Amino acid sequence: MTKHRLIVEEAFEGRRIDVFMAEMLPEHSRSYYQKLLGEGHVFIGEKACKANHKLKKGEEILVELPEPAPLEIPAENIPLDVVYEDEHLIVVNKPQGMVVHPAHGNYSGTLVNALLFHCGTLSTLNEIPFEEEGGSASEAEGESEEGSKGGFSGINGVLRPGIVHRIDKDTSGILVVAKSNEAHLKLSEQLKAHTMTRVYLALVEGRVKDEAGRIETMIGRCPKDRKKMAVVTRGGKKAVTHYKVVQRFQRNTLIEARLETGRTHQIRVHMAHIGHPLVGDSVYGYLKQKNQFKGQLLHAKVLGFKHPISDEYMEFEAPLPEYFRKALEGLH
């Protein structure tokens, strides 16, 4: 069971508790939290909270999220671009538009479905610092998985066997997935220690002035929209991105972004923060996009790590995909 402690701030005073939980913990719906309230999984102090409770500033809410029932993930014969594979891990080049793992309402067609068909089994470990883009909040952005023939469950969710880190659906590029528990643990340790090499290419709006730069902020849930991440002054986690200009165009810049940390949507949030959001990013970018791309122009180009068993440093690179190349060809 996962527990969350929430403090009621002044902006939520007088509002219904189910509305508050849905905004603070947006991975579930209001109706889900109404069900939790009815089943006695939400507390103020030691007393179970009623569904019609109106919030007071300073109240501490304890929310218990029961572990979801294990679900069987179907193995699906979906083509994979395998960059490297051995008995402990597999490195793949994920295409734009593919979701990394199943989630509520989307249980097929994901990278995990394809990997289960290709590999047969994946790690069952429930230990992961979970970084997406490299990112760390449940889609985020922190979660891991337990795997068996009958289903996948554990402290970090139910549908993410083998997943050490992830990238967004509309981000393409390199990912490493663990096939053994030992590999999963050691890869997760490297991710947590920020010793993995993770380099992205991104096309951003405007002409970036400096040749290179370092962005350091705190990133957390956006106070105004809990489904988004944002640069925050409190309640977030340290996020550091290094960038350098690869090529300037008339109204855009191609940059290389190297992650020192890996928070959910880190590159997208950081580049928007300095006034250069990613082209095609409908969440953090311009409301009116000049071109109708399927998503943000972001590609995980390089991934490097020590092999979890041999300790040998390995580095892999994914070439720029066609969708990205075509976008660049249309610029001047």
C-alpha positions in Angstrom: 0.0 0.0 0.0 1.3 3.5 -0.9 0.7 6.4 1.4 0.6 10.1 0.7 0.5 12.9 3.2 -1.0 16.1 1.9 -1.1 19.5 3.7 -4.0 21.7 2.9 -2.9 25.2 1.7 -5.0 28.3 1.9 -6.0 28.1 -1.8 -7.9 24.8 -1.1 -9.7 25.9 2.1 -13.5 25.2 1.9 -13.2 22.8 -1.1 -14.3 19.2 -1.2 -11.7 16.7 -0.3 -12.1 14.5 -3.4 -11.5 17.5 -5.6 -8.3 18.3 -3.6 -7.0 14.8 -3.9 -7.7 14.6 -7.7 -5.7 17.8 -8.1 -2.8 16.9 -5.8 -2.6 13.3 -7.0 -3.7 13.5 -10.6 -2.8 9.9 -11.5 -6.3 8.9 -10.5 -9.8 10.4 -11.1 -12.2 12.1 -8.7 -14.4 9.0 -8.7 -11.5 6.9 -7.7 -10.8 9.1 -4.6 -14.5 9.1 -3.8 -14.3 5.3 -3.7 -11.3 5.5 -1.4 -13.1 7.8 0.9 -16.1 5.5 1.0 -13.8 2.5 1.8 -12.1 4.4 4.7 -8.6 4.9 3.1 -8.4 8.6 3.7 -7.7 10.0 7.2 -7.5 13.4 9.0 -5.5 12.6 12.1 -6.6 9.1 13.2 -10.2 9.5 12.0 -11.4 8.3 8.6 -12.5 11.2 6.5 -16.1 11.5 5.1 -16.6 12.1 1.4 -18.4 15.4 1.9 -15.6 16.9 4.1 -14.8 20.5 3.4 -11.1 21.3 3.8 -9.5 23.6 6.4 -6.1 25.3 6.0 -3.3 23.4 7.6 -5.1 20.0 7.8 -2.9 17.0 7.2 -4.6 14.4 4.9 -3.3 10.8 4.8 -4.3 9.0 1.7 -3.8 5.2 1.4 -3.6 3.9 -2.1 -4.2 0.1 -2.1 -2.0 -1.9 -4.5 -3.8 -2.6 -7.7 -4.6 -6.2 -8.5 -2.0 -7.9 -10.7 -2.8 -7.7 -14.4 -1.6 -10.0 -17.1 0.3 -8.1 -19.8 -0.1 -9.7 -23.2 3.1 -10.3 -25.2 2.7 -8.8 -28.6 4.6 -9.3 -31.8 5.5 -5.7 -32.4 8.7 -4.9 -34.3 11.6 -3.7 -32.2 14.8 -1.8 -33.1 17.2 -3.7 -30.9 20.6 -2.0 -30.5 22.1 -4.5 -28.1 21.0 -7.5 -26.1 22.5 -10.1 -23.8 21.1 -12.3 -21.0 20.9 -9.5 -18.5 19.6 -6.5 -20.5 18.4 -5.1 -23.8 18.9 -1.7 -25.3 16.3 -0.5 -27.8 15.7 2.5 -30.0 12.1 3.5 -29.2 10.1 5.2 -32.0 8.1 8.3 -31.6 4.5 7.6 -30.7 5.1 4.4 -28.7 4.2 4.3 -25.0 6.9 2.7 -22.9 4.7 0.7 -20.6 1.0 -0.1 -20.2 -1.2 2.1 -18.0 -4.8 2.5 -17.2 -6.9 2.4 -20.4 -3.8 1.5 -22.5 -2.8 -2.1 -22.0 -1.4 -3.0 -25.4 0.8 -1.7 -28.2 3.5 -0.6 -25.7 7.2 -1.2 -25.6 6.7 -3.6 -22.7 4.2 -5.7 -24.7 6.8 -5.9 -27.5 9.6 -6.8 -25.1 7.7 -9.6 -23.4 7.2 -11.2 -26.8 10.8 -10.7 -27.8 12.5 -11.5 -24.5 10.0 -13.9 -22.8 10.7 -12.6 -19.3 11.9 -9.3 -17.8 13.1 -8.2 -14.4 10.6 -8.6 -11.5 12.4 -6.1 -9.3 10.5 -3.4 -7.4 13.4 -1.0 -6.8 13.8 2.0 -9.1 14.5 5.7 -8.7 12.5 6.1 -11.9 13.6 8.9 -14.2 11.9 9.9 -17.3 13.6 11.9 -19.9 15.0 10.5 -17.5 11.9 11.2 -15.2 10.8 10.7 -11.6 7.1 10.9 -10.9 4.7 8.5 -12.1 3.9 9.6 -15.6 5.3 10.4 -14.0 7.5 11.1 -14.7 8.4 7.2 -9.8 7.7 3.6 -10.3 8.9 0.1 -10.9 7.4 -3.3 -11.3 7.0 -6.9 -10.3 6.8 -9.5 -13.0 5.6 -13.1 -13.3 3.6 -15.1 -15.8 0.4 -14.2 -13.9 0.9 -10.5 -13.7 3.0 -7.6 -12.5 2.6 -5.8 -9.3 4.7 -4.2 -6.5 5.5 -1.0 -4.7 5.8 0.9 -7.9 2.7 -0.1 -9.8 1.7 -3.1 -11.8 2.6 -2.7 -15.5 6.3 -1.9 -15.8 8.4 -5.1 -15.8 12.0 -4.5 -16.5 11.7 -0.7 -17.0 14.7 1.1 -15.4 13.9 4.5 -16.9 11.5 5.8 -19.5 11.0 8.5 -22.1 7.8 10.2 -23.1 5.5 8.7 -25.8 6.4 11.4 -28.3 10.1 11.3 -27.5 12.2 8.8 -29.6 15.5 7.2 -28.8 17.6 4.9 -26.6 16.4 3.0 -23.6 17.9 0.2 -21.5 15.6 -2.5 -20.1 16.5 -5.1 -17.5 16.0 -8.8 -18.1 17.4 -9.9 -14.8 16.8 -8.6 -11.3 20.5 -8.2 -10.6 20.8 -6.0 -13.7 17.8 -4.0 -12.7 19.1 -3.2 -9.3 22.6 -2.2 -10.5 21.3 -0.1 -13.4 18.8 1.6 -11.0 21.7 2.4 -8.7 23.6 4.1 -11.5 20.5 6.1 -12.5 20.0 7.2 -8.9 23.7 8.2 -8.6 23.5 10.2 -11.9 26.4 8.3 -13.4 24.6 7.3 -16.6 25.3 9.3 -19.7 22.1 10.6 -21.2 22.3 13.0 -24.2 19.3 14.3 -26.1 18.8 16.3 -29.3 16.0 18.9 -29.2 14.7 21.5 -31.6 13.6 24.6 -29.6 11.8 27.8 -30.5 13.9 30.9 -31.1 17.6 31.5 -31.5 19.5 30.5 -28.3 22.0 33.2 -27.6 24.7 31.4 -25.6 26.7 28.6 -27.2 26.3 26.5 -24.1 24.7 26.7 -20.7 23.7 25.0 -17.4 20.1 25.2 -16.1 19.6 24.3 -12.4 16.2 24.6 -10.7 13.8 22.7 -8.6 11.1 20.8 -10.5 7.8 19.6 -9.1 4.1 19.5 -9.8 2.7 22.7 -11.3 0.7 24.4 -8.5 -1.9 25.5 -11.1 -2.1 22.3 -13.1 -1.2 19.1 -11.3 -1.0 17.2 -14.5 2.1 19.3 -15.5 5.5 19.7 -14.1 7.0 23.1 -13.4 10.0 25.0 -12.0 9.0 25.6 -8.3 10.3 27.3 -5.3 9.3 24.7 -2.8 8.3 21.0 -2.8 10.3 20.1 -5.9 13.5 18.2 -6.6 16.8 19.5 -7.8 17.1 19.3 -11.6 20.2 20.1 -13.7 20.4 20.2 -17.5 23.5 21.1 -19.6 22.9 22.3 -23.1 24.9 23.4 -26.1 24.0 24.8 -29.5 24.4 22.4 -32.4 22.9 24.5 -35.2 21.0 27.8 -35.4 18.2 28.4 -37.9 16.2 31.6 -38.6 13.6 31.1 -35.9 14.8 27.9 -34.2 17.8 26.2 -32.6 18.9 22.6 -32.5 20.5 21.9 -29.2 22.2 19.0 -27.4 20.9 18.5 -23.8 22.9 16.4 -21.3 21.0 15.3 -18.2 22.8 15.5 -14.9 19.6 14.6 -13.1 16.5 13.2 -14.5 13.1 14.6 -13.5 9.9 14.2 -15.3 9.8 16.3 -18.4 13.0 17.9 -17.3 14.3 19.1 -20.7 10.9 20.3 -21.8 10.3 22.2 -18.5 13.9 23.6 -18.4 13.9 24.9 -22.0 10.5 26.5 -21.6 11.8 28.1 -18.4 14.6 29.9 -20.2 12.2 31.0 -23.0 13.0 28.4 -25.6 10.3 25.6 -25.4 10.5 22.6 -27.6 9.0 22.8 -31.1 5.8 20.6 -31.2 5.4 20.6 -27.4 1.7 21.2 -26.8 2.1 21.1 -23.0 5.0 23.4 -22.3 5.4 25.1 -25.7 3.5 27.6 -27.8 -0.2 27.4 -27.8 -0.2 27.9 -31.6 2.3 25.6 -33.3 3.5 26.7 -36.7 3.8 23.1 -37.8 1.5 20.3 -36.8 4.1 17.7 -35.4 2.9 14.7 -33.5 4.7 15.8 -30.4 7.8 17.6 -29.1 10.9 17.3 -31.3 13.1 15.4 -28.7 15.3 12.5 -29.3 17.3 10.4 -26.8 20.5 10.2 -28.8 23.1 8.7 -26.5 22.9 6.3 -23.5 26.0 5.2 -21.6 26.4 3.0 -18.5 28.5 0.4 -16.8 27.3 -3.1 -17.7 25.6 -4.3 -14.5 27.5 -7.6 -14.5 30.8 -7.1 -16.2 31.2 -3.5 -15.0 32.4 -2.5 -18.5 31.4 0.9 -19.7 29.0 0.7 -22.7 27.7 3.6 -24.8 25.0 3.4 -27.5 23.8 6.0 -30.0 20.5 6.2 -31.9 20.6 8.1 -35.2 18.3 11.0 -35.7 14.9 9.5 -36.9 13.2 10.4 -40.1 10.5 12.6 -38.5 13.2 14.7 -36.9 15.4 14.9 -40.1 12.4 16.0 -42.2 11.6 18.8 -39.6 15.1 20.1 -39.8 15.1 20.0 -43.6 12.1 22.4 -43.7 14.0 25.0 -41.7 16.3 27.7 -43.0 
